[in-house]
């Protein structure tokens, strides 16, 4: 079977500060291009790795209508897992009130995999949604006579990385192929044990760190008993990263600083600086004459308690 795979579209009605183009239109065009290339390459279906939307609720009707039209007009079924941006607070119970749920309701070709799908051609699709654990995926019972594919929203990488990124070398999974999302930079397709792993990177390029990437999807041929044939497909017609991400981080910081008035806060501390040397006493005096948010007071108190211990 031949299928395509893409991930992390992050459909939105907001334009990131780093983008200089019409970002919303660009995202919609990327979605359209994925399905055009899938048809041109004779794919039987499409796989998706999570974060279809950039947040739980999108309010722009035109954006939603465009996504629905692309999915419904395609004759290709799409099998998908759910990412954290499709939810609110990583809570799966918020899915029913999400924009993705609304889109799914009007798109019969879009299948969110609450249960595995076993196709007549011997291929099975499973899902590991964002709130689920890789340990749970490792315990899934599969039919070894079928070609088993896991669509996975999880920070995976082929190398040891910092933070909470899982190295694929540390995983032992029962699947023939794992197509993952979440990690926007992606990684090269590779095999660990009996399992292949792939991630083309996110279609969305929101940050200046994405300037060296081009939006990509994968075209994948699978057959039981053989290694998959995985080809990267750069989406044609889209600009290089440096052409649409020309606003630097320093400029953004300066813009933020220009709209935040810290004068009163600084002056308040200076009023007591000649009298007090203890920062906590200084802060307590400050808050008696100036309004301070409760969460800041709580944070300062917690820091003081930890240091005293």
C-alpha contacts under 8 A as a table, 3 or more apart, distances in Angstrom:
res1	aa1	res2	aa2	distance
1	X	43	X	7.85
1	X	44	X	6.97
1	X	121	X	7.35
1	X	123	X	7.69
1	X	221	X	5.63
1	X	222	X	5.40
1	X	223	X	6.62
2	X	42	X	7.29
2	X	43	X	5.01
2	X	44	X	5.92
2	X	45	X	7.56
2	X	219	X	7.17
2	X	220	X	5.53
2	X	221	X	4.33
2	X	222	X	6.41
3	X	38	X	7.47
3	X	43	X	4.57
3	X	44	X	5.53
3	X	45	X	5.06
3	X	46	X	5.53
3	X	47	X	7.18
3	X	219	X	6.02
3	X	220	X	5.43
3	X	221	X	6.62
4	X	38	X	6.06
4	X	43	X	6.33
4	X	45	X	6.69
4	X	46	X	4.82
4	X	47	X	6.05
4	X	217	X	7.06
4	X	218	X	5.44
4	X	219	X	4.51
4	X	220	X	5.94
5	X	46	X	5.73
5	X	47	X	4.54
5	X	48	X	5.69
5	X	49	X	7.66
5	X	179	X	7.52
5	X	217	X	5.79
5	X	218	X	5.07
5	X	219	X	6.60
5	X	220	X	7.65
6	X	9	X	7.98
6	X	34	X	7.73
6	X	46	X	7.96
6	X	47	X	6.56
6	X	48	X	5.23
6	X	49	X	6.50
6	X	200	X	6.86
6	X	201	X	7.92
6	X	202	X	7.50
6	X	203	X	7.36
6	X	216	X	7.41
6	X	217	X	4.83
6	X	218	X	6.54
7	X	48	X	5.24
7	X	49	X	4.50
7	X	50	X	5.93
7	X	51	X	7.19
7	X	52	X	7.52
7	X	180	X	7.76
7	X	181	X	5.44
7	X	182	X	7.68
7	X	199	X	7.94
7	X	200	X	7.55
7	X	201	X	6.88
7	X	202	X	5.43
7	X	203	X	6.47
7	X	217	X	7.82
8	X	49	X	6.65
8	X	50	X	5.74
8	X	51	X	4.79
8	X	52	X	5.86
8	X	53	X	7.94
8	X	181	X	6.43
8	X	182	X	6.55
8	X	184	X	7.37
8	X	201	X	7.65
8	X	202	X	4.64
8	X	203	X	5.87
8	X	204	X	6.46
9	X	27	X	7.21
9	X	31	X	7.63
9	X	51	X	6.34
9	X	52	X	5.08
9	X	53	X	6.68
9	X	54	X	7.80
9	X	202	X	6.39
9	X	203	X	5.08
9	X	204	X	5.37
10	X	51	X	5.64
10	X	52	X	5.15
10	X	53	X	4.28
10	X	54	X	4.05
10	X	55	X	7.69
10	X	85	X	7.70
10	X	203	X	7.88
10	X	204	X	6.12
11	X	24	X	7.61
11	X	27	X	6.49
11	X	28	X	7.61
11	X	52	X	6.00
11	X	53	X	4.35
11	X	54	X	5.42
11	X	63	X	7.96
12	X	15	X	7.80
12	X	24	X	6.60
12	X	53	X	6.20
12	X	54	X	5.46
12	X	55	X	7.45
12	X	58	X	6.37
12	X	63	X	7.49
13	X	24	X	6.23
13	X	58	X	6.51
13	X	59	X	7.26
13	X	60	X	5.92
13	X	63	X	6.90
14	X	24	X	7.25
15	X	19	X	6.93
15	X	22	X	7.66
15	X	23	X	5.82
15	X	24	X	6.75
16	X	19	X	5.62
16	X	23	X	7.74
16	X	206	X	6.17
16	X	207	X	7.97
17	X	20	X	7.95
17	X	247	X	7.47
17	X	252	X	7.51
18	X	206	X	6.89
18	X	207	X	6.38
18	X	208	X	6.75
18	X	244	X	7.86
18	X	245	X	5.31
18	X	246	X	6.66
18	X	247	X	4.88
18	X	248	X	6.97
18	X	249	X	8.00
19	X	22	X	7.86
19	X	23	X	6.67
19	X	206	X	7.05
19	X	244	X	5.41
19	X	245	X	4.96
19	X	246	X	7.10
19	X	247	X	7.03
20	X	23	X	7.69
20	X	244	X	5.18
20	X	245	X	6.34
20	X	246	X	6.89
20	X	247	X	7.56
21	X	26	X	7.88
21	X	244	X	5.86
22	X	25	X	5.62
22	X	26	X	6.27
23	X	26	X	4.96
23	X	27	X	6.25
24	X	27	X	5.27
24	X	28	X	6.45
24	X	63	X	7.73
25	X	28	X	5.17
25	X	29	X	6.17
26	X	29	X	5.09
26	X	30	X	6.21
27	X	30	X	5.05
27	X	31	X	6.42
27	X	203	X	7.92
27	X	204	X	7.17
28	X	31	X	5.21
28	X	32	X	6.37
28	X	63	X	7.49
28	X	66	X	7.00
28	X	67	X	6.97
29	X	32	X	5.02
29	X	33	X	6.07
30	X	33	X	4.99
30	X	34	X	6.24
30	X	203	X	7.39
30	X	235	X	7.35
31	X	34	X	5.26
31	X	35	X	6.82
31	X	67	X	7.58
31	X	70	X	7.45
32	X	35	X	5.55
32	X	36	X	6.32
32	X	70	X	6.09
33	X	36	X	4.95
33	X	37	X	6.01
33	X	235	X	6.89
34	X	37	X	5.36
34	X	38	X	6.12
34	X	217	X	7.22
34	X	235	X	7.47
35	X	38	X	4.88
35	X	39	X	6.21
35	X	70	X	7.82
35	X	74	X	7.02
36	X	39	X	5.27
36	X	40	X	6.19
37	X	40	X	4.92
37	X	41	X	6.06
38	X	41	X	5.24
38	X	42	X	6.36
38	X	43	X	5.29
38	X	45	X	7.92
38	X	46	X	7.43
38	X	219	X	7.71
39	X	42	X	5.11
39	X	43	X	5.92
39	X	76	X	7.98
40	X	43	X	7.77
41	X	219	X	7.76
43	X	46	X	7.35
43	X	76	X	7.92
43	X	219	X	7.82
44	X	76	X	6.44
44	X	77	X	7.78
45	X	76	X	5.02
45	X	77	X	5.08
45	X	78	X	5.91
45	X	79	X	7.71
46	X	76	X	6.70
46	X	77	X	6.27
46	X	78	X	4.59
46	X	79	X	6.28
47	X	78	X	5.66
47	X	79	X	4.95
47	X	80	X	5.82
47	X	151	X	7.23
48	X	78	X	7.13
48	X	79	X	6.24
48	X	80	X	4.59
48	X	81	X	6.57
48	X	151	X	7.01
49	X	80	X	6.13
49	X	81	X	5.69
49	X	82	X	7.31
49	X	83	X	7.63
49	X	151	X	5.79
49	X	152	X	5.83
49	X	153	X	5.63
49	X	179	X	6.88
49	X	180	X	5.54
49	X	181	X	4.59
49	X	182	X	7.45
50	X	80	X	6.66
50	X	81	X	5.15
50	X	82	X	4.54
50	X	83	X	4.26
50	X	84	X	7.89
50	X	86	X	7.82
50	X	129	X	7.67
50	X	130	X	7.90
50	X	152	X	7.58
50	X	153	X	5.62
50	X	181	X	6.17
50	X	182	X	7.05
51	X	54	X	6.50
51	X	82	X	6.27
51	X	83	X	4.35
51	X	84	X	6.51
51	X	85	X	5.32
51	X	86	X	5.52
51	X	182	X	7.51
52	X	82	X	7.75
52	X	83	X	7.47
52	X	85	X	7.77
52	X	86	X	6.57
52	X	100	X	7.12
53	X	56	X	6.91
53	X	58	X	7.74
53	X	85	X	6.23
53	X	86	X	5.45
53	X	99	X	7.50
53	X	100	X	6.79
54	X	85	X	5.31
54	X	86	X	6.74
55	X	58	X	6.88
55	X	85	X	4.68
55	X	86	X	5.55
55	X	87	X	6.78
55	X	88	X	7.45
56	X	85	X	6.09
56	X	86	X	4.73
56	X	87	X	4.72
56	X	88	X	5.61
56	X	95	X	7.66
56	X	97	X	7.93
56	X	98	X	4.95
56	X	99	X	6.09
56	X	100	X	7.50
57	X	86	X	7.97
57	X	97	X	7.91
57	X	98	X	5.36
57	X	99	X	4.98
58	X	64	X	7.60
58	X	99	X	5.98
60	X	63	X	5.54
60	X	64	X	6.58
61	X	64	X	5.20
61	X	65	X	5.98
62	X	65	X	5.04
62	X	66	X	6.10
63	X	66	X	5.22
63	X	67	X	6.41
64	X	67	X	5.25
64	X	68	X	6.21
64	X	99	X	7.93
64	X	103	X	7.18
65	X	68	X	5.14
65	X	69	X	6.14
66	X	69	X	5.15
66	X	70	X	6.30
67	X	70	X	5.27
67	X	71	X	6.34
67	X	103	X	7.63
68	X	71	X	5.30
68	X	72	X	5.96
68	X	103	X	5.99
68	X	106	X	6.87
68	X	107	X	6.32
69	X	72	X	5.22
69	X	73	X	5.79
70	X	73	X	5.45
70	X	74	X	6.31
71	X	74	X	5.39
71	X	107	X	6.25
71	X	109	X	6.78
71	X	110	X	7.12
72	X	75	X	7.53
72	X	106	X	7.79
72	X	107	X	5.29
72	X	108	X	7.00
72	X	109	X	6.46
74	X	77	X	7.84
74	X	109	X	7.83
75	X	109	X	7.48
76	X	109	X	6.78
77	X	109	X	4.57
77	X	110	X	6.10
77	X	111	X	7.33
78	X	109	X	5.96
78	X	110	X	4.86
78	X	111	X	5.91
79	X	110	X	6.34
79	X	111	X	4.92
79	X	112	X	6.12
79	X	113	X	6.62
79	X	125	X	7.53
80	X	110	X	7.51
80	X	111	X	6.18
80	X	112	X	5.00
80	X	113	X	6.07
80	X	127	X	7.26
80	X	151	X	6.77
81	X	112	X	5.90
81	X	113	X	6.10
81	X	127	X	5.47
81	X	128	X	6.53
81	X	129	X	5.26
81	X	130	X	7.92
81	X	151	X	6.10
81	X	152	X	6.51
81	X	153	X	6.75
82	X	86	X	6.48
82	X	112	X	7.36
82	X	129	X	5.00
82	X	130	X	6.12
82	X	153	X	6.92
83	X	86	X	5.50
83	X	87	X	7.21
83	X	129	X	6.35
83	X	130	X	4.98
83	X	153	X	5.86
83	X	182	X	7.39
84	X	87	X	5.35
84	X	88	X	7.38
84	X	89	X	7.64
84	X	90	X	5.35
84	X	130	X	5.73
84	X	131	X	7.51
85	X	88	X	7.13
85	X	90	X	7.90
86	X	95	X	7.09
86	X	98	X	6.79
86	X	99	X	7.60
86	X	100	X	6.42
87	X	90	X	5.84
87	X	91	X	6.25
87	X	92	X	6.56
87	X	94	X	5.78
87	X	95	X	5.53
87	X	98	X	6.61
88	X	91	X	5.88
88	X	94	X	5.93
88	X	95	X	7.78
90	X	130	X	7.60
90	X	131	X	6.42
91	X	94	X	5.75
91	X	95	X	7.66
91	X	131	X	7.37
92	X	95	X	5.49
92	X	131	X	7.12
93	X	96	X	6.75
94	X	97	X	5.69
94	X	98	X	6.59
95	X	98	X	5.04
95	X	100	X	7.54
95	X	101	X	6.27
96	X	101	X	5.61
96	X	102	X	7.94
97	X	101	X	6.66
97	X	102	X	7.61
98	X	101	X	5.24
98	X	102	X	6.53
99	X	102	X	4.96
99	X	103	X	6.17
100	X	103	X	5.03
100	X	104	X	6.01
101	X	104	X	4.99
101	X	105	X	6.20
102	X	105	X	5.17
102	X	106	X	6.84
103	X	106	X	5.46
103	X	107	X	6.19
104	X	107	X	5.03
104	X	108	X	7.04
104	X	110	X	5.92
104	X	111	X	7.45
104	X	112	X	7.81
105	X	108	X	7.14
107	X	110	X	5.51
108	X	111	X	7.40
113	X	116	X	6.09
113	X	117	X	7.37
113	X	126	X	6.76
113	X	127	X	5.80
114	X	127	X	7.41
115	X	126	X	7.11
115	X	127	X	7.74
116	X	124	X	6.85
116	X	125	X	5.57
116	X	126	X	4.60
116	X	127	X	7.02
117	X	124	X	5.53
117	X	125	X	5.20
117	X	126	X	6.74
118	X	122	X	7.10
118	X	123	X	6.14
118	X	124	X	4.33
118	X	125	X	6.57
119	X	122	X	5.85
119	X	123	X	5.41
119	X	124	X	5.94
120	X	123	X	7.26
122	X	146	X	5.19
122	X	147	X	6.24
123	X	146	X	5.78
123	X	147	X	4.70
123	X	148	X	6.02
123	X	149	X	7.52
124	X	146	X	6.80
124	X	147	X	6.10
124	X	148	X	4.88
124	X	149	X	6.07
125	X	148	X	6.18
125	X	149	X	4.93
125	X	150	X	5.95
125	X	151	X	7.11
126	X	148	X	7.47
126	X	149	X	6.07
126	X	150	X	4.72
126	X	151	X	6.07
127	X	150	X	5.46
127	X	151	X	4.75
127	X	152	X	5.81
128	X	132	X	6.06
128	X	133	X	7.46
128	X	134	X	7.48
128	X	137	X	6.50
128	X	150	X	7.00
128	X	151	X	6.24
128	X	152	X	4.69
128	X	153	X	6.32
129	X	132	X	5.51
129	X	152	X	6.32
129	X	153	X	5.68
130	X	133	X	7.83
130	X	152	X	7.75
130	X	153	X	5.24
130	X	154	X	6.42
132	X	136	X	7.04
133	X	136	X	5.26
133	X	137	X	6.66
134	X	137	X	4.92
134	X	138	X	6.25
135	X	138	X	5.12
135	X	139	X	6.71
136	X	139	X	5.27
136	X	140	X	6.85
137	X	140	X	5.41
137	X	173	X	7.24
138	X	172	X	6.67
138	X	173	X	4.83
138	X	174	X	6.42
139	X	173	X	7.95
139	X	174	X	7.98
140	X	174	X	7.36
141	X	174	X	7.62
142	X	148	X	7.21
142	X	174	X	6.92
142	X	175	X	7.68
143	X	146	X	5.70
143	X	148	X	7.81
144	X	147	X	7.32
144	X	148	X	7.73
145	X	224	X	7.71
146	X	224	X	6.73
147	X	175	X	7.79
147	X	176	X	6.25
147	X	222	X	7.63
147	X	223	X	6.83
147	X	224	X	5.34
148	X	175	X	5.12
148	X	176	X	5.37
148	X	177	X	6.67
149	X	175	X	5.82
149	X	176	X	6.06
149	X	177	X	4.87
149	X	178	X	5.79
149	X	179	X	7.38
150	X	175	X	6.53
150	X	177	X	6.35
150	X	178	X	4.72
150	X	179	X	6.16
150	X	180	X	7.99
151	X	178	X	6.14
151	X	179	X	5.08
151	X	180	X	5.94
152	X	178	X	6.84
152	X	179	X	6.06
152	X	180	X	4.52
152	X	181	X	6.32
153	X	180	X	5.57
153	X	181	X	4.85
153	X	182	X	5.49
154	X	180	X	6.49
154	X	181	X	6.20
154	X	182	X	5.55
154	X	183	X	7.29
155	X	164	X	7.21
155	X	165	X	4.90
155	X	166	X	6.11
155	X	180	X	7.97
155	X	181	X	7.23
155	X	182	X	5.61
155	X	183	X	5.18
156	X	165	X	5.56
156	X	166	X	4.79
156	X	167	X	5.85
156	X	168	X	6.28
156	X	180	X	7.27
156	X	183	X	6.79
157	X	160	X	7.23
157	X	161	X	7.42
157	X	165	X	6.71
157	X	166	X	6.25
157	X	167	X	5.12
157	X	168	X	5.97
157	X	183	X	7.88
157	X	186	X	7.64
157	X	187	X	6.35
158	X	167	X	5.58
158	X	168	X	5.38
158	X	169	X	6.93
158	X	187	X	6.77
158	X	188	X	7.73
158	X	190	X	7.56
159	X	167	X	5.61
159	X	168	X	7.46
159	X	169	X	7.88
160	X	165	X	7.78
160	X	166	X	7.47
160	X	167	X	5.42
161	X	164	X	7.97
161	X	165	X	5.95
161	X	166	X	7.55
161	X	167	X	7.24
162	X	165	X	6.49
166	X	170	X	7.42
167	X	170	X	5.61
167	X	171	X	7.36
168	X	171	X	5.29
168	X	192	X	6.99
168	X	197	X	7.71
169	X	192	X	6.07
172	X	193	X	7.48
173	X	195	X	6.94
174	X	195	X	7.52
175	X	178	X	6.78
175	X	194	X	7.86
175	X	195	X	5.98
176	X	194	X	6.51
176	X	195	X	4.77
176	X	196	X	6.21
177	X	195	X	5.46
177	X	196	X	4.65
177	X	197	X	5.92
177	X	198	X	7.99
177	X	228	X	8.00
178	X	195	X	7.18
178	X	196	X	6.12
178	X	197	X	4.82
178	X	198	X	6.48
179	X	197	X	6.06
179	X	198	X	5.17
179	X	199	X	6.00
180	X	197	X	7.46
180	X	198	X	6.32
180	X	199	X	5.27
181	X	184	X	7.26
181	X	186	X	7.66
181	X	199	X	6.08
181	X	201	X	7.06
181	X	202	X	7.29
182	X	202	X	7.56
183	X	186	X	5.67
183	X	199	X	7.93
183	X	201	X	6.66
183	X	202	X	7.43
184	X	201	X	4.72
184	X	202	X	4.65
185	X	200	X	7.82
185	X	201	X	4.89
185	X	202	X	6.85
185	X	210	X	7.55
185	X	213	X	7.70
186	X	198	X	7.83
186	X	199	X	4.84
186	X	200	X	5.08
186	X	201	X	3.77
186	X	202	X	7.15
187	X	198	X	6.62
187	X	199	X	5.58
187	X	200	X	6.60
187	X	201	X	7.16
188	X	198	X	6.31
188	X	199	X	7.05
188	X	200	X	7.61
189	X	196	X	7.01
189	X	197	X	5.54
189	X	198	X	4.39
189	X	199	X	7.06
189	X	230	X	7.30
190	X	196	X	5.61
190	X	197	X	5.53
190	X	198	X	6.81
191	X	194	X	6.97
191	X	195	X	5.61
191	X	196	X	4.21
191	X	197	X	6.19
192	X	195	X	5.42
192	X	196	X	6.27
192	X	197	X	7.71
196	X	227	X	8.00
196	X	228	X	7.84
200	X	216	X	5.85
200	X	217	X	5.72
200	X	218	X	6.42
200	X	232	X	7.07
201	X	215	X	7.45
201	X	216	X	6.85
201	X	217	X	7.95
202	X	205	X	7.15
202	X	215	X	6.90
202	X	216	X	7.60
203	X	215	X	4.88
203	X	216	X	6.47
203	X	217	X	7.91
204	X	215	X	7.28
205	X	210	X	5.43
205	X	211	X	7.45
205	X	213	X	7.95
205	X	215	X	7.77
205	X	241	X	7.76
206	X	210	X	6.86
206	X	245	X	8.00
207	X	210	X	5.53
207	X	211	X	7.50
207	X	245	X	7.37
208	X	211	X	5.40
208	X	245	X	5.87
208	X	246	X	7.78
208	X	247	X	7.71
208	X	248	X	6.86
208	X	249	X	7.41
209	X	212	X	7.27
210	X	213	X	5.51
210	X	241	X	6.70
211	X	240	X	7.33
211	X	241	X	3.89
211	X	242	X	5.20
211	X	245	X	6.26
212	X	240	X	7.66
212	X	241	X	5.76
212	X	242	X	7.26
213	X	240	X	7.70
213	X	241	X	6.33
214	X	234	X	6.62
214	X	235	X	7.69
214	X	240	X	6.51
214	X	241	X	6.73
215	X	234	X	5.96
215	X	235	X	5.89
215	X	238	X	7.98
216	X	232	X	6.58
216	X	233	X	5.47
216	X	234	X	4.34
216	X	235	X	5.62
217	X	232	X	6.03
217	X	233	X	5.26
217	X	234	X	6.51
217	X	235	X	7.27
218	X	230	X	6.57
218	X	231	X	5.56
218	X	232	X	4.74
218	X	233	X	5.68
219	X	230	X	5.93
219	X	231	X	5.23
219	X	232	X	6.54
219	X	233	X	6.94
220	X	228	X	6.65
220	X	229	X	5.53
220	X	230	X	4.56
220	X	231	X	6.37
221	X	228	X	5.60
221	X	229	X	5.02
221	X	230	X	6.65
222	X	226	X	7.35
222	X	227	X	7.22
222	X	228	X	4.77
222	X	229	X	6.69
223	X	226	X	5.68
223	X	227	X	7.52
223	X	228	X	6.94
235	X	238	X	6.83
239	X	243	X	6.19
239	X	244	X	6.88
240	X	243	X	5.43
240	X	244	X	7.02
241	X	244	X	5.51
241	X	245	X	5.81
242	X	245	X	5.16
242	X	246	X	5.80
243	X	246	X	6.28
245	X	248	X	7.75
247	X	251	X	6.77
247	X	252	X	7.39
248	X	251	X	5.44
248	X	252	X	6.58
249	X	252	X	5.04
249	X	253	X	6.23
250	X	253	X	5.09
250	X	254	X	6.22
251	X	254	X	5.12
251	X	255	X	6.20
252	X	255	X	5.03
252	X	256	X	6.22
253	X	256	X	5.04
253	X	257	X	6.15
254	X	257	X	5.08
254	X	258	X	6.16
255	X	258	X	5.16
255	X	259	X	6.83
256	X	259	X	5.56
256	X	260	X	6.54
257	X	260	X	5.22
257	X	261	X	7.80
258	X	261	X	7.59
261	X	264	X	7.44
262	X	265	X	5.28
262	X	266	X	6.15
263	X	266	X	5.29
263	X	267	X	6.01
264	X	267	X	5.03
264	X	268	X	5.99
265	X	268	X	5.22
265	X	269	X	6.68
266	X	269	X	5.34
266	X	270	X	6.30
267	X	270	X	4.97
267	X	271	X	6.23
268	X	271	X	5.32
268	X	272	X	7.20
268	X	286	X	6.06
268	X	290	X	7.69
269	X	272	X	5.59
269	X	273	X	6.08
269	X	282	X	6.93
269	X	283	X	7.52
269	X	286	X	6.45
270	X	273	X	4.88
270	X	274	X	7.57
271	X	274	X	7.36
272	X	275	X	5.31
272	X	276	X	6.12
272	X	282	X	6.47
272	X	285	X	7.70
272	X	286	X	7.76
273	X	276	X	5.57
273	X	277	X	6.94
273	X	282	X	7.34
274	X	277	X	7.85
276	X	279	X	7.61
276	X	281	X	6.94
276	X	282	X	5.94
277	X	281	X	7.89
277	X	282	X	7.25
278	X	281	X	5.37
278	X	282	X	6.13
279	X	282	X	4.91
279	X	283	X	6.08
280	X	283	X	4.98
280	X	284	X	6.13
280	X	300	X	7.92
280	X	304	X	7.77
281	X	284	X	5.04
281	X	285	X	6.20
282	X	285	X	5.29
282	X	286	X	6.17
283	X	286	X	4.91
283	X	287	X	6.23
284	X	287	X	5.34
284	X	288	X	6.56
285	X	288	X	5.40
285	X	289	X	7.20
286	X	289	X	5.77
286	X	290	X	6.10
287	X	290	X	4.90
287	X	291	X	6.11
287	X	292	X	6.02
288	X	291	X	7.75
292	X	296	X	6.89
292	X	297	X	7.03
293	X	296	X	5.46
293	X	297	X	6.64
294	X	297	X	5.09
294	X	298	X	6.14
295	X	298	X	4.99
295	X	299	X	6.08
296	X	299	X	5.03
296	X	300	X	6.22
297	X	300	X	5.25
297	X	301	X	6.18
298	X	301	X	5.14
298	X	302	X	6.13
299	X	302	X	5.12
299	X	303	X	6.22
300	X	303	X	5.17
300	X	304	X	6.24
301	X	304	X	5.14
301	X	305	X	6.20
302	X	305	X	5.07
302	X	306	X	6.22
303	X	306	X	5.21
303	X	307	X	6.18
304	X	307	X	5.20
304	X	308	X	6.10
305	X	308	X	5.19
305	X	309	X	6.41
306	X	309	X	5.24
